[in-house]
Amino acid sequence: MFLSRFDGQSKLLVGSLMSGASGGLRALDVFHRQQRANPDMSLGPFIETLCQDEVPCPHPGAQTLTVKPLVCLFPALFKQNLLSFIYLIHSVLPPTSVLCLLKCLSQDPHPNPWISALGRQLRRSLGVHDEEPLYTPLCSQRLKELSQRLVVSGETGGWAKCLTGPTEESGSQSASGLSELGTQRKRKVSFVTVDSGGEEETGQQSKRIKMDVCGNECVSAEEQNANEETSERLERDARAETPAEELQPAPGRLCDSLPEHIKVSVLQIKELLENQTEWDQSSVDVFKVLNDCDPAQVEVLCTSLSLSDLPEQMLPKLCSSVLTLTPDLSYSTTATLIKSLLLDKVLSLSEPASRSLVTAVTSLCSHYPRPMCHALIGQVLMEKNIGNPQAELLNRLIESCLDSHYRLLLLQVTFKVAWSEAVLSIIHSLLDSKPDLNEEVFTQFTAQLVSQGPQFTKSVKFAKIMLTVLTKYSSHVTAPHKHSLSGCLTLNETFLKKSLQAALKRIAHTK
């Protein structure tokens, strides 16, 4: 059509804008790809070409030639997608170029109501004062007429005003009327039952009044209420039969609740994660949107991006980009991101963690230890069925990423969870790292050891924990502690029993 007017990059945008109802989003995708390939790429030439005057093909019999902006010669779908696309990126475009394009679109002799509304909305986003409402004059007139017909009068009230005058019909007339509907256009009708209210001569009989409701555009109040009740009942039944996970809204719908600039960033991040190319600085900068989100928006963003399903080989690259952000992310934002990105992957481990997962977890833990302890390590410890792969990963974090304060915090978490062989491995790693135990925490830990002893009489890991307590923490052991631990040692059935008893005897100077 008019593609010869555009350069190569602009032709791709034109093609995407002509590709159906989702053309605006497709154009945004093309634009981001072009920007990554050429950071200096600008939409200026594209908009200038659209604003150029063009002489359309004259109609048969036309005596004069007319000149119109090129954008006016495109079909309505293109113009609607164009304005949707411009609205998404207007913050990075010169306002003068956008206003020039809107001025050209206003010259269309047959304006489309949707295009007009999008144009006015875009002007408002640019800060241009526009008193004209988003709806068209025809829509305004219809709204006024409807509101006037709904005004309650003294004699008849409510919906009676928007209905035509009642006409009584016999049964035969109704039957003949129904037969005529077979060849005529169907009309929506409602039957309103009018009770005589107390007159004895009419008794409890009622009149059936047939009314044409607002020229095929309105539904009667009774029919609407019945439909609503039916749909609510069906919805309740469906919810009762549908699993909870299927009731979760789709990621696309969740994203609708986000501000426009965050929606744009979600699309950019999604495209970035789907590509296998190297990331440059502009790719990293797209994650700055995380500092603009509140906790609820971060959760929606993570769900929309399906971060829990992200391939593990992408994790180091993403985590590296997050760690370069300045300022640092808030605690709540980081905790939500860690939980969405890593928790399911760690819990689902059935073999040692991959190098990519280990790199991602250790890098985030080194930079953000507090949210990592609460959103990942603590959550893993709370799980009942963790195994050796989870324990190995957590031990690596404890040994290389956490200082004494956070190790003590995690040791206290183990007081509240069910102990297993995997948890025993983590506890042993925590004790070996020598957190700063005070008397109160050591007493709590000793009581936990004694209470858990009967179910781990044959556990070598439990025996090693006891040996660590009696050797590395002997200065903390008081007389009551020694008495309790002595009773626990008598139940031990491992090859370390004699070593444990010898270590206990060496603690002579108890408090």
N, C-alpha and C positions, 0 to 999 in steps of 0.2 A: 504494500500500500504506500506508505510514506517512509519506509525504512531507509531509503537511499539518502534521506536528509540527515541521518544520525551516523555517528562514528561507531566503531566496533563495540566498545563497551556499552554505549547507550542502546545499541540494537539488542543486546542481551537483556537490558532492563525493560525495553519495550516488549520483547517477547514474553518475559515473565508477567508483566502487567496485563497481557492479553490472555493469560492461561487460566481463566476461570475465576470463580468467586474468591479463591485464596491467592489471587495474583499479588496482593499487597505484601503478604508474608514471603512469597517466593521472590519478589523483587528485593525485599530486605535481605534475604539469604544471598542473592547474587551480589548485592552491594557490599556486604561484609567480605565475601570472597575476593572481590575486586580490591577492596581496601587492604586486605592482607597481602595481596600480590603487589600492590602499588600504594604505599601509604600516602602518596601525594595526590591520589585520585580524587577528583572533585565532581560534583553533580552540576556544576555551573554550566558546562556546554550542553548537557542534557536539557536543563530547564530553558536555556536560551533558545535551543532549537524548537522546543514546544511553543515558545512565545513568538516565533517568527511568523510573519504574515504569509498566507498561502492563498492561492486562487483555486477554489474547488472546481470540479468539473461542472459546467453549467447544465441546468436542467433543460430538457427539450422545450424549445419555444421561449427560453429566457432571452431577453433583449439586452440585459446588462450583466456585467461580471461583478462579483462581490469578492471582497478580500476579508478573510477571517484568520485568526491565529490558528496555527497548525493543531494545537491541542483540541480545538473545538470540532475538528473534523474526525476525531477518533470516536468510536462507539461509547455509549454510556458506561459499559462495564469497565473499559480502560480508564475512563476519567474517575470512576468511583474507586478503583484500585489505586490509581495514582495518588489521590488525596489521602487514602488510608496509609499508603507508603510514606508520603511526605509528612503526615501527622506523626508517625513513629520516629522520624529522624529530624524533625524540624529544629530541634535544639542545636544541631551541628550545621545548619544551613543558614546563609545570610537572610535575614528577614526581608530585605528588599527583593531578593529573587523570588521568595515564596509569595510575597504580595503581588509581584508582577504576574506570576502564574495565575493567581486567583483573579486578578483583574481581567486577564485574557479569558478565563473560564466564564466570567460574568457576561461576556459578549455573546454567549450561546443564545440563539434566538428561541430555542426550545429547551429551557433549563429543566433538568431532572430534579425532583424534590429532594432526593437523597444527596445528590451532588451539591445542591445549594446548601443543605444543612451541614454537610461535611466542611464546605468552604467557610461557612460562618463560624463553625466550631474551631477551625484552624486559625481564623483571624483572632478569636478570643484567646487562644493559646499563645499567639504572638503578642498579646497585649494591646491589640487594636480595639478601640471602643466601637462596639456595634450594637445599636439599640434594636435592630431587627431580630425578632425571635427566630429560633431554629425551625419552627414549623412554618408551613406555607400559608398564604392568605386563605386558600380554599380550605385547608385543614382548620384554620382558626374560625372560619365561617361555620363549618359543620359542628365544631365544638360549641359555639355560641347557640346554634339552633337546638342542639341536643340539651344543653343546660337549661334553655328556656322552656323546653317541653317537659323537663323534669321538675319544674317549679310546682310546689304544692299549692293548689288553690283552695278556696273555702268550701267548694261543693265536692269536688272529686280530687283525690290526692294521689301522690306517689306515681306509679308507673302508668296510671290511666291517661296521663297527659301525653305520653309518647305513643299511645296506641290509637288506632283509628276508631271511629264510632262503632258501637256494637250493633250487630245485626243478628236477629234470631233466625234460626233455621230449623226446619223440621228434619226428621230422620231421613226422609227421602231426598231432601235437598242436600243433606250432608253426603249421602251416598253418591248422588250425581256429581257433587263437587269433587269428591275423591276420584271418581272415574275420569273427570276432565284432567286431573293432574297427570294422567298417564301420557298425554300429548302436550301438556304445557310445562313450563319451567316450574320446578318444585319450589314451594314457598314454605318457610318455617312458620307454623301457627301454634298458638297456645290456647288451651281451654281453661278459662277462669271460672271457678265455681262461686256463685254469689248466693249466700245464705239469706233467706228472707228475714231472719233475725227474730221473730217472735209473733208474727201474724198467724193466727190460728187457721185462717182460710187457706193459706198456702202450705201450712204444716212445715215439714222438713224437706220439701222438694226444693230443688235448685235448678237454675237456668244454666244451660251451656251456651257460652258466648264465644263465637269464633272471631278471632281478630288477626289481622295481618300485622306482624310486628316489625315496624321500622324498615319496611322495604327489603326484606331478606338479610338485614344486617344486625338485628338485635335478637337476642334469645329471651324468651319469657322468664320471669323471675322463678316460677315454679320449676320449669325445665332446667334452669341453671342450677337451682338448689339441689334438684334430684341428681343431676350429673356430678355435682361436687361431692354429695354424700356417697354416690357410687364409687367415684374415683378414690375418695379417702378410704373407703372400706377395702377396695382392691389393693390400695397401697399398703394398708395395715397387714392384709393377708400376705402380700408379697414380702414384706419385711420379716414377717414371722417365719416364712419358708426360706428366706435367703440367708446364706452364711454371712457373718459379720464382715468378713474381709471384702465381700462383693458389694457391700453397701458403701464402701469408701468412694468418694468422688474421684473422677478421673484426673490425672495430673493436669490436663489441659484446662479443666474447669477450675481447679484450684488456682491456677495461674491467673485467672480472670480477676481475682481479688487484689492483685498486686498493682501498685502504681505503674504508669506507662513506662517510665525510664527503667524500672526493674524488670518489666516484661521484656523490654528490648535486650537487656543484659542477659536474661535467661535464654533467649534465642541465640545470642552470641556465644554464651558458654556451651550451650547444647551443640552448636555447630563445631565449636572448638574441640569438644570431647569426642565428637564423631570422626574428626579428621585425623589422619595418621601423620600429618606434616609436623615439622618442627615449630615450636612456639617462639615468637619473638616478643619484644617488649610490649607491643600493642596487644598481643594475646594475653599477656600477664595482667595488663591494666584493667581488663574487663572484670577481674575478680574484685576490684575496688568497690563494687556495688555491695559487697558484704558489709562494709562499714556504714552503708546507708540504710540497712535493714534493721527492724526491731526483731525480737526473738520469734514472734509468730510468722513474720515474713521470711525469715531465714528457714524456718521449717517448711513453709510452702515452697520456697525456692528449691530446697534440697529434694523435696518430694517430686516437684515438677521435673527436675533433672534426673530423677531415678538414680541418685548417687549410690544407693546400696547395690545396684546392679552394674556399676562401673567395672570394666575389666581391671584386674590387678596391675597389669603393666602400665596403666595410665596413672596409678596412684602417686608414684614419686614425682611425676611432672606436675600434677595438680597440687600436691602438698608443697612442693618447692615454690610454686606461684603464690600460694597462700602465705607462706613464710616471708615473702618479700614485701608484703603489704605494710604500708606505714600510714597511720599509726597501727599498732597491734590490734587485732580483733578483740572485742570484749569477751568476758568469760562466757556469757550466755550464748553468744554467736558461735564461739569456738566449740563449746560443749555440744550444741545442736549439730554442728558440722561434723564433729568427730563421731557422734552417735550415728548419724545418717550414713556416713562414708565408711566407717570401719567396724562398727559393732557386729553387724550380721556376718561380715566376712570372718571375723575372729571366732565368733561362736560356732560357725559352720565348719571350722577346720577339722579335718579327719587325719591329716598328716602334717608334718612340720611346715610352718609358714613359708611362703615363697620369698625370694629375695626382695621382690617389689613391695610386698606387704610389710616385711620387716623394716625396709628403708622408710616407708611412709609412716609407720607407727613410731619408730624411734625419732624421726625428725620432728614430728609434731609433739611427742612427749618431751623432748629436750627443750622446745621453745614454749610449750604451753602445758607444764606438768599438772597444774591444778585441774583444769577441765579434763585432761586425760585421765586423771585418777577417778574423777566422779563419773564421767560419761562412758569410759571404756573399762578400765581396770576394775573399778568397784562393781560395775554391772556384770562383768564376767565372773567375779568372785561370788556374786549372788546367785548365779546359775547353779543348778543342782548336778548337772551332768557334764561338767567340763572334764576334759581329758588331758593327756600329756601334751598334745600340740598347743593348747591354750596355756598350760603351765610353763612350757618352755619359752613361749613368747613373753609372758608376763615376767618371768625370771630375768630375761634379757633386759627388759625395761627397768626392772628394779636395780639391777647391777650397773647399768650404764647411763641411765637418764634421770633418776630420782635422787634427791638429797635426803638427809636424815629426817626432816620434817614430814615429807610425804611417805617415807617408808613407815614411820610410826603411825601415820594416818591409816595406811593400808593394813598394818598389823591389827589395829583396833577394829577394822572392818571384819577381819576373820573371826572375831569374837561373836559375831552375829550370824554367821553362815554355818551350814552343815559341813563338817569336815569330811574329806575324802582323800585318797592317795594323791590326787592332783593338787588339792589345797594344801596338803602337808608339804609337798614340794615347794610351794610358794612361801609357806610360813618359814621353812628352813632357809630359803634364800633371803627372806626379810631379816631373820635373826643373824645370819652370817654377815649381812651388811652393817650390823651393829648400829641400829637406830638408838637415839637417846631415850632409853626407857626410864621413866621416873618410878617411884615406889608404888604409886597407885596402879599404873598400867601393868607393872610386873606382877603385882598381886592378882590382878584380873586375869593375866595370861596364865599364871600358875594354877589358878582355880579352873580355868578352861582345860589345861593339860590333865589335871586330875580327873575331871568329869569325863573327858574323852578317852582316858586310858583303857577302860574295860573293852572297848570295841576295836582297839588297835594293839592288842597284846602280841600279835605276830608281825606287826608292821615294822620293817627296818627303818623306814622314813620317820615314823613316830619316835623310834628309839634314838635316831640321830638328832632329832629336835631336843629330846631330853638331855642328851649328851652335850649339846651346844649350850643349853641353859646351865648345866652344872659346871661347865668349864669357862665359857666366855662371860657368863653373868653370875659367877660365884659370889661376887661382892654384893649382889642384890639379894642373895638368899638369906632369909632370917630363920629363926628356930621354927616358927609355925610353917614356913615354906618347906623346910627340911623334913619336918614330920609328915606333911602331906605328900611330898614327892617320894618319901621312903615307902609309903603304902602303895603308891602307884608303881614303883619299881618291882615290888614283889609279884605283880601280875605279869611282868614282861617275860616273853618266851623266846626272845631273839638271841642271837649269838653275842649281842652287845650287853647282855644283862650284867655280866661281871664287871665290865668297864664302867657301866653306869653306877653300880654299887661302890666301886673303888673311888670314882669321882665324887660321890656323895660323902664318903667317909673323909675325904681330903678337906671338905668344907668344915673346919673345926671352929673357926672364930665366927660363930653366928651371933646375930644381934639378939 
